[in-house]
Amino acid sequence: MIRLLTTADHDICMALVQQQPAENLFIIGDIEAFGYDQPFQKIWGQFEGEELIAVLLKYESNYIPYAQGAFDVQGFAAIINSDDKMTELSGLKHLTDLLEPYIHKELFKKQELYYAKCTELQKIYEEQELQHVELLTRDEIEENIALLSTIPEFEGSPITVEGKLRVLESKTGRTYFMREDGVMVSTASTTAENSLSAMVVAVATLENYKKKGYATKCMQKLCSELLDEGKSLCLFYDNPAAGAIYKRLGFEDIGFWNMLRYKN
């Protein structure tokens, strides 16, 4: 049986997903921040008797499944297909591989990404070299999104002013950036911040400003702050050059994550 979860299901839901906290960072973070009954967020659960064996999270237009074993693939796919505004399916590779054949929308882009984790930072720059790395405020959100919109790898990504503002106000994410000659040229963010961990996302630099260390400085400032708060960090990457930078900072590969984007 599959049904919507409510606050009354919180303990059994967290008992399932916290068995793999790094892999379920998004699900844990979104539940801690927004609960079970928001217009932009819903969580379904599959039960065998009284036991919860799988969950499906909807956050805005993105769906994330999780199960430790077999689950009702077609049942989850039917929920996803019923949402006309769905544009993204993401999750552990072995789970999204099962769902993909049953999704009816036209696939726009598919990425298979390395999943990496950091619990101890390897600092590259001295603190004084990070003095020009700034913390993003709500006044700079539109400028930050404009920067990301110029980066090919973020084409089709559902990044909006409203979504970024919600993350900022709910304290489920933060962004650091750098400027050159008054122009925002590089950025790094977290999302799905929860009591234990955070996901590093949207690491980007304008093409004409690459190879100056800007993204690495933004990353070091961001990661140092989160680790000082006692949180572990995760991120995705598919670019070997980017992976090398992340590993210099202390990230280690732990698995694979798929992101499938669909035409709306």
VENGI-V283474 format. One record per pair of residues at least 12 apart in sequence whose ideal C-beta (glycine too) atoms are under 7 Angstrom apart, sorted by sequence separation. I is the first residue (numbers start at 1). GAP is how many residues later the second one is. D is the distance in Angstrom with one decimal. If there is no record, write none. Layout:
# VENGI-V283474
I_GAP_D ; I_GAP_D
This chain:
# VENGI-V283474
31_12_6.8 ; 43_12_5.9 ; 44_12_4.5 ; 54_12_6.6 ; 175_12_6.1 ; 176_12_5.7 ; 188_12_6.6 ; 189_12_5.3 ; 203_12_5.5 ; 54_13_3.6 ; 189_13_4.5 ; 43_14_5.3 ; 53_14_6.3 ; 89_14_6.4 ; 145_14_5.8 ; 175_14_4.1 ; 188_14_6.9 ; 174_15_6.9 ; 187_15_6.3 ; 188_15_4.6 ; 42_16_4.6 ; 53_16_6.8 ; 145_16_6.2 ; 173_16_6.0 ; 174_16_5.6 ; 203_16_6.2 ; 235_16_6.5 ; 41_17_6.4 ; 54_17_3.7 ; 63_17_5.1 ; 173_17_4.8 ; 187_17_5.6 ; 13_18_7.0 ; 41_18_5.2 ; 53_18_6.4 ; 173_18_4.2 ; 186_18_6.9 ; 40_19_6.6 ; 86_19_6.8 ; 93_19_6.4 ; 142_19_5.9 ; 145_19_6.6 ; 172_19_6.6 ; 186_19_4.2 ; 40_20_4.9 ; 56_20_5.0 ; 141_20_5.6 ; 172_20_6.3 ; 173_20_5.6 ; 185_20_6.2 ; 172_21_4.8 ; 185_21_4.8 ; 236_21_5.3 ; 77_22_5.6 ; 81_22_6.6 ; 171_22_6.9 ; 200_22_6.8 ; 56_23_6.3 ; 63_23_6.4 ; 76_23_6.3 ; 80_23_6.2 ; 81_23_5.0 ; 141_23_5.1 ; 186_23_6.5 ; 61_24_5.2 ; 141_24_6.0 ; 167_24_5.9 ; 185_24_4.1 ; 46_25_5.7 ; 61_25_5.6 ; 66_25_6.8 ; 73_25_4.9 ; 77_25_3.5 ; 46_26_5.4 ; 61_26_4.2 ; 62_26_4.1 ; 63_26_5.2 ; 64_26_5.6 ; 65_26_5.2 ; 73_26_5.9 ; 77_26_6.1 ; 223_26_6.3 ; 30_27_6.3 ; 61_27_6.0 ; 64_27_4.9 ; 138_27_6.1 ; 188_27_6.4 ; 7_28_6.5 ; 27_28_6.7 ; 62_28_6.2 ; 67_28_6.5 ; 74_28_5.9 ; 186_28_3.5 ; 198_28_5.3 ; 7_29_5.5 ; 30_29_5.4 ; 46_29_6.9 ; 66_29_6.9 ; 73_29_6.5 ; 180_29_6.0 ; 185_29_6.1 ; 186_29_5.1 ; 216_29_5.8 ; 220_29_6.4 ; 6_30_5.2 ; 13_30_6.9 ; 27_30_5.0 ; 65_30_5.0 ; 138_30_6.1 ; 188_30_3.9 ; 219_30_6.1 ; 5_31_5.6 ; 144_31_6.2 ; 187_31_6.1 ; 188_31_4.8 ; 13_32_6.6 ; 186_32_5.6 ; 190_32_6.5 ; 144_33_6.5 ; 198_33_5.3 ; 200_33_5.7 ; 65_34_6.4 ; 188_34_5.0 ; 197_34_5.3 ; 44_35_6.0 ; 196_35_6.3 ; 197_35_4.6 ; 198_35_5.8 ; 199_35_5.2 ; 200_35_4.0 ; 9_36_6.4 ; 16_36_5.4 ; 178_36_4.8 ; 190_36_6.5 ; 196_36_6.8 ; 197_36_6.8 ; 199_36_6.5 ; 27_37_6.1 ; 147_37_5.3 ; 197_37_6.4 ; 4_38_6.2 ; 5_38_4.6 ; 17_38_6.6 ; 26_38_5.6 ; 5_39_6.6 ; 13_39_6.5 ; 16_39_6.6 ; 27_39_6.1 ; 135_39_6.7 ; 136_39_3.7 ; 178_39_6.4 ; 4_40_5.7 ; 5_40_4.7 ; 12_40_4.8 ; 136_40_6.8 ; 144_40_6.5 ; 147_40_6.0 ; 178_40_6.0 ; 3_41_6.7 ; 135_41_5.9 ; 136_41_5.8 ; 143_41_5.2 ; 177_41_6.4 ; 2_42_5.6 ; 3_42_6.5 ; 13_42_6.3 ; 24_42_5.7 ; 134_42_6.6 ; 176_42_4.7 ; 133_43_5.2 ; 134_43_5.7 ; 144_43_5.9 ; 2_44_4.9 ; 133_45_5.7 ; 176_45_5.0 ; 1_46_5.0 ; 132_46_5.9 ; 176_46_4.9 ; 109_47_5.6 ; 108_48_5.4 ; 17_49_6.1 ; 151_53_4.6 ; 148_54_5.8 ; 148_56_5.8 ; 150_56_6.6 ; 147_57_6.6 ; 147_59_6.6 ; 23_69_6.0 ; 2_70_6.1 ; 88_70_6.2 ; 87_71_5.8 ; 2_73_4.9 ; 133_84_5.4 ; 133_85_5.7 ; 130_87_5.6 ; 129_88_6.9 ; 133_88_4.3 ; 130_90_6.5 ; 130_91_5.0 ; 124_92_6.0 ; 125_92_5.8 ; 22_95_5.6 ; 125_95_5.8 ; 62_96_6.7 ; 124_96_6.1 ; 61_97_5.4 ; 123_97_6.3 ; 60_98_6.4 ; 121_102_5.3 ; 60_103_6.3 ; 121_103_5.6 ; 118_105_6.4 ; 156_105_4.8 ; 121_106_5.4 ; 119_113_4.9 ; 118_114_6.9 ; 117_115_6.3 ; 118_115_4.5 ; 117_116_6.9 ; 117_117_5.0 ; 116_118_6.8 ; 115_119_6.7 ; 116_119_5.5 ; 115_121_6.0 ; 116_121_6.7 ; 114_122_6.7 ; 113_123_3.9 ; 114_123_5.4 ; 113_124_6.2 ; 114_124_6.7 ; 124_124_6.2 ; 113_125_4.9 ; 124_125_6.7 ; 112_126_6.9 ; 122_126_6.4 ; 111_127_5.9 ; 122_127_5.6 ; 121_128_6.2 ; 122_128_4.3 ; 114_129_6.3 ; 121_129_5.0 ; 116_130_5.9 ; 120_130_5.4 ; 118_131_6.7 ; 118_132_4.7 ; 118_133_4.4 ; 117_134_6.6 ; 116_135_4.1 ; 117_135_6.0 ; 116_136_6.1 ; 33_137_4.9 ; 116_137_5.2 ; 117_137_5.0 ; 116_138_6.5 ; 33_139_4.5 ; 114_139_5.3 ; 115_139_5.5 ; 115_140_4.4 ; 115_141_6.0 ; 114_142_6.6 ; 115_142_4.6 ; 29_143_5.8 ; 113_143_6.8 ; 112_144_6.1 ; 113_144_4.9 ; 112_146_5.6 ; 113_146_6.6 ; 111_147_6.9 ; 110_148_7.0 ; 111_148_4.6 ; 110_150_5.0 ; 109_152_4.5 ; 107_153_6.2 ; 108_153_4.6 ; 108_154_5.6 ; 107_155_5.8 ; 108_155_5.0 ; 106_156_6.3 ; 105_157_3.9 ; 106_157_4.6 ; 105_158_6.5 ; 100_160_6.4 ; 30_162_6.4 ; 32_162_4.9 ; 96_162_4.2 ; 29_163_3.4 ; 32_163_6.5 ; 92_163_6.9 ; 93_163_4.2 ; 29_164_5.9 ; 93_164_6.6 ; 96_164_6.3 ; 29_165_3.9 ; 92_165_6.4 ; 93_165_4.9 ; 26_166_4.5 ; 28_166_5.0 ; 91_166_7.0 ; 25_167_5.3 ; 90_167_6.9 ; 91_167_6.6 ; 90_168_6.5 ; 90_169_4.6 ; 90_170_6.9 ; 88_171_6.8 ; 89_171_4.5 ; 25_172_5.2 ; 88_172_6.8 ; 26_173_6.7 ; 88_173_5.3 ; 25_174_5.4 ; 87_174_6.2 ; 88_174_7.0 ; 21_175_5.8 ; 22_175_6.7 ; 87_175_5.4 ; 21_176_6.4 ; 86_176_6.7 ; 87_177_5.1 ; 85_179_6.6 ; 25_209_5.6 ; 22_212_5.6 ; 22_232_6.4 ; 23_232_7.0
